[in-house]
């Protein structure tokens, strides 16, 4: 098999406005949202590509792309002797196309003018907001071995999740025979599949599209430019129509995968990293997650009881107790504070001693989390200033709301980026 670095180009879709991840997407695109204390969401598909020897990547962006551009520019540098790159392709208005990206298929169509300058045989299309570790070379080998035109990565899901996905059925050779986008509950029974005994024991009896596609080059060009020149979406338009006219196969993936579509899934995915054996393994030598190399000091912890907690470098922690939480880079947490089931994203900079003294005079809390605070079921975005004796008690007892300083969604309190919570503030 040819080296994937010469035959495959990856296209990572930056997503739309990311409204379901609000307020984390107020000033950044979905792929730029910090995850696991030190990474960005976009690091996941890029790392999966690098680990699969695919090193030519385009990231398609449209909304709030400044921080994503900066992250990619500062992070992904390949050797001068390599053909590898990670390039941003931002939506652009041109004389023949004055519109922005209208959907996944339209974004790829508009970007072909730049992608076409490269030599390749296959295009791998990925989402920028999913958490998983996958070797794309296995999927590519199957695509080539079966002479497929399109391959779709699929994952078994249960009754609860199936209505959120494109669900498909296959024959005994894994060729896809039918596809439905987000089926209603009352017809789900018609869409069950043989997903294997282990999956069936868990009730995962439907094959869902993961939004990960391999297209043979000419097939993609024909579909986007000739057969469906006005189609805007792969899942709703291109894929369902292709099944009757092309060889479309399913590549079933049985590992951990989650779509970071909303605040609840984002929160759950981060907290799952603190488990004894986390479903997403950051400690696997063969599945490295790459990110920006920061020259930060090691974390400093004093007098804190830690239970199932991840702490990123550069943190200074004097808390009383931190339990089942993720603490991000340069986080500062004061004496006597308790943090439970929360994601503290950390900070982009350190304050100097002089700045802290000036803040004290101006009655402004230090950057980070103050003393004697209690924070539970919360996400604290970057560069927040949380004073002393602040109490944030998330949970189902809280109604969904959007306040100037924070948002509550599904019982999770999200303190907005750069918010200032004064001493004694209670949520």
Residue pairs with C-beta under 8 A, 6 or more apart in sequence:
1 140
1 141
1 144
2 121
3 53
4 52
4 53
4 54
4 136
4 137
4 140
5 53
5 54
5 55
5 56
5 83
5 84
6 83
6 119
6 120
7 120
7 121
7 122
8 54
8 56
8 120
8 121
8 122
8 123
8 124
8 136
8 140
9 56
9 57
9 58
9 115
9 118
9 120
9 122
9 123
9 124
10 45
10 49
10 54
10 56
10 57
10 58
10 123
10 124
10 125
10 126
11 57
11 58
11 60
11 108
11 111
11 115
11 123
11 124
11 125
11 126
12 31
12 42
12 45
12 46
12 57
12 58
12 59
12 60
12 126
12 127
12 128
13 60
13 104
13 107
13 108
13 125
13 126
13 127
13 128
14 29
14 30
14 31
14 42
14 59
14 60
14 61
14 62
14 63
14 65
14 68
14 128
15 29
15 30
15 31
15 63
15 127
15 128
15 129
16 62
16 63
17 25
17 63
18 24
18 25
18 29
18 30
18 33
18 63
18 64
18 129
19 25
20 261
20 262
20 263
21 30
21 33
21 129
21 260
21 261
21 262
21 263
21 266
22 263
22 407
23 381
23 402
23 407
23 414
23 416
23 417
24 33
24 263
24 266
24 379
24 381
24 414
24 417
25 33
25 63
25 64
26 64
26 416
26 417
27 64
27 67
27 417
28 64
28 66
28 67
28 68
29 61
29 62
29 63
29 64
29 65
29 67
29 68
29 128
30 41
30 128
30 129
30 260
31 40
31 41
31 42
31 59
31 61
31 68
31 128
31 129
32 40
32 41
32 42
32 64
32 65
32 67
32 68
32 71
33 40
33 41
33 129
33 260
33 266
34 40
34 328
34 345
34 346
34 382
35 41
35 43
35 44
35 131
35 260
35 266
35 269
35 270
36 270
36 273
36 282
36 289
36 310
36 326
37 310
37 311
37 312
37 326
37 327
37 328
37 329
37 343
37 345
37 346
38 291
38 294
38 312
38 313
38 328
38 329
39 289
39 291
40 68
40 71
40 291
41 128
41 129
41 131
41 260
42 59
42 68
42 71
42 72
42 128
43 75
43 289
43 290
43 291
44 130
44 131
44 132
44 289
45 126
45 127
45 128
45 130
46 57
46 59
46 76
46 86
46 290
47 287
47 288
47 289
47 290
48 126
48 132
48 133
48 134
48 135
48 136
49 55
49 57
49 124
49 126
49 136
50 288
50 290
51 133
51 135
51 286
51 287
51 288
52 134
52 135
52 136
52 137
52 140
53 137
54 124
54 136
55 78
55 82
55 83
55 84
55 85
56 83
56 84
56 85
56 118
56 120
57 85
57 86
57 87
58 86
58 87
58 88
58 89
58 111
58 114
58 115
59 68
59 72
59 86
59 87
59 88
59 89
59 128
60 89
60 90
60 91
60 101
60 107
60 108
60 111
61 68
61 69
61 88
61 89
61 90
61 91
62 90
62 91
62 100
62 101
62 107
65 88
65 90
68 88
69 88
69 90
71 292
72 86
72 88
74 292
75 86
75 290
75 291
75 292
75 293
76 85
76 86
76 290
78 84
78 85
89 111
89 114
91 100
91 101
91 107
91 110
92 110
93 99
93 100
97 110
101 107
101 110
102 232
103 232
103 233
103 234
103 236
104 125
104 211
104 232
104 233
104 234
104 235
105 224
105 228
105 231
105 232
105 233
105 234
105 237
105 238
106 231
106 232
106 233
108 123
108 125
108 220
108 224
108 234
109 224
109 225
112 221
112 224
112 225
115 123
120 217
121 216
121 217
122 140
122 143
122 214
122 215
122 216
122 217
123 214
123 215
123 217
123 220
124 136
124 140
124 212
124 213
124 214
125 212
125 213
125 214
125 215
125 234
126 211
126 212
127 210
127 211
127 212
127 259
129 259
129 260
129 261
130 210
130 211
130 257
130 258
130 259
130 260
131 256
131 257
131 258
131 260
131 269
131 280
132 210
132 253
132 255
132 256
132 257
132 258
132 280
133 255
133 256
133 280
133 281
133 284
133 287
134 153
134 212
134 253
134 255
134 257
136 214
138 251
139 151
139 153
139 212
139 214
139 251
140 214
142 148
142 151
142 249
142 251
143 151
143 214
143 216
143 249
143 251
146 173
146 174
146 247
146 249
147 247
148 214
148 216
148 247
148 248
148 249
149 215
149 216
149 219
149 242
149 246
149 247
149 248
150 213
150 214
150 215
150 216
150 219
150 239
150 242
150 246
150 247
150 248
150 249
151 213
151 214
151 248
151 249
151 250
151 251
152 168
152 176
152 209
152 210
152 212
152 213
152 239
152 248
152 249
152 250
152 251
153 209
153 210
153 212
153 213
153 251
153 253
154 168
154 207
154 208
154 209
154 210
154 250
154 251
154 252
154 253
155 207
155 208
155 210
155 252
155 253
155 254
155 257
156 193
156 195
156 196
156 199
156 202
156 204
156 205
156 206
156 207
156 208
156 252
156 254
157 165
157 204
157 206
157 207
157 208
158 202
158 203
158 204
158 205
158 206
159 185
159 188
159 203
159 206
161 208
162 183
162 188
162 191
162 206
162 208
163 182
163 183
163 184
163 185
163 188
164 182
165 182
165 206
165 208
165 209
166 179
166 180
166 181
166 182
166 208
166 209
166 235
166 239
167 179
167 180
167 183
167 188
167 191
167 206
167 207
167 208
167 209
168 176
168 178
168 179
168 180
168 193
168 207
168 208
168 209
168 250
169 176
169 177
169 178
169 179
169 191
169 193
169 207
170 176
170 177
170 193
170 207
170 249
170 250
171 177
174 249
174 250
174 251
174 252
175 247
175 248
175 249
175 250
176 243
176 248
176 249
176 250
177 243
178 243
179 209
179 239
179 240
179 243
180 191
180 240
181 235
181 236
181 240
183 191
188 206
191 206
192 205
192 206
193 205
193 206
193 207
194 200
195 204
195 205
195 206
195 207
195 252
196 252
196 254
198 254
199 205
199 254
207 250
207 252
209 235
209 239
210 253
210 257
211 234
211 235
211 259
213 234
213 239
215 223
219 246
223 231
223 238
223 242
224 231
224 238
227 241
227 245
228 237
228 238
228 241
231 237
231 238
239 248
242 248
256 279
256 280
258 265
258 268
258 269
259 265
260 266
260 269
262 409
263 379
263 407
263 409
263 410
263 412
263 414
264 409
264 410
264 412
266 379
267 343
267 379
267 412
269 280
270 326
270 343
271 324
271 325
271 326
271 341
271 343
272 278
272 279
272 280
273 280
273 282
273 310
273 326
274 308
274 309
274 310
274 324
274 325
274 326
275 308
276 308
281 287
282 289
294 313
294 314
294 329
296 313
296 314
296 329
296 330
297 313
297 314
298 313
298 314
299 311
299 312
299 313
299 314
299 315
299 316
299 317
300 315
300 316
300 317
301 311
301 315
301 317
302 317
302 318
303 318
303 320
303 335
304 317
304 318
304 319
304 320
304 321
304 322
305 320
305 321
305 322
306 321
306 322
306 323
307 321
307 322
307 323
307 324
308 323
308 324
309 322
309 323
309 324
309 325
309 326
309 327
310 325
310 326
310 327
311 317
311 322
311 327
311 331
312 327
312 328
312 329
312 331
312 346
313 329
314 329
314 330
314 331
314 346
314 350
315 327
315 328
315 329
315 330
315 331
315 332
315 333
315 346
316 331
316 332
316 333
316 368
317 327
317 331
317 332
317 333
318 333
318 334
318 335
318 337
319 333
319 334
319 335
319 336
319 337
319 338
319 339
319 369
320 335
320 336
320 337
320 338
321 338
321 339
321 340
322 333
322 338
322 339
322 340
323 338
323 339
323 340
323 341
324 340
324 341
325 339
325 340
325 341
325 342
325 343
325 344
326 342
326 343
326 344
327 333
327 339
327 344
327 346
328 343
328 344
328 345
328 346
328 347
328 382
329 346
329 347
330 346
330 347
330 348
330 349
330 350
331 344
331 345
331 346
331 347
331 368
331 369
332 347
332 366
332 367
332 368
332 369
333 339
333 344
333 368
333 369
334 368
334 369
334 370
334 371
334 372
334 373
334 388
335 371
335 372
336 371
336 372
336 373
337 369
337 370
337 371
337 372
337 373
337 374
337 375
338 373
338 374
338 375
339 369
339 373
339 375
339 376
340 375
340 376
340 377
341 376
341 377
342 375
342 376
342 377
342 378
342 379
342 380
342 394
343 378
343 379
343 380
344 369
344 375
344 380
345 379
345 380
345 381
345 382
346 382
347 367
347 368
347 382
347 383
348 382
348 383
349 367
349 383
351 359
351 366
351 367
356 366
359 365
359 366
364 385
364 420
365 385
365 386
365 387
365 388
365 420
365 421
365 422
365 423
366 385
367 383
367 384
367 385
368 384
368 385
368 386
369 375
369 380
369 384
369 386
369 390
370 386
370 387
370 388
370 389
370 390
370 423
371 388
371 389
372 388
372 389
373 386
373 388
373 389
373 390
373 391
373 392
374 390
374 391
374 392
374 393
375 386
375 390
375 392
376 392
376 393
376 394
376 395
377 393
377 394
377 395
377 411
377 412
377 413
378 392
378 394
378 412
378 413
378 414
378 415
379 412
379 413
379 414
379 415
380 386
380 415
381 414
381 415
381 416
381 417
381 418
381 419
382 417
382 418
383 417
383 418
384 415
384 416
384 417
384 418
384 419
384 420
384 421
385 418
385 419
385 420
385 421
386 415
386 421
386 425
387 421
387 422
387 423
387 424
387 425
388 423
388 424
389 423
389 424
390 421
390 423
390 424
390 425
390 426
391 425
391 426
391 427
392 413
392 415
392 426
392 427
393 427
394 408
394 411
394 412
394 413
394 427
395 411
396 411
397 411
398 408
398 411
398 413
398 427
399 408
400 408
400 409
400 410
401 407
401 408
402 408
404 416
405 415
405 416
405 419
405 420
405 421
406 413
406 414
406 415
406 416
406 419
406 427
407 413
407 414
407 416
408 414
408 427
413 427
415 421
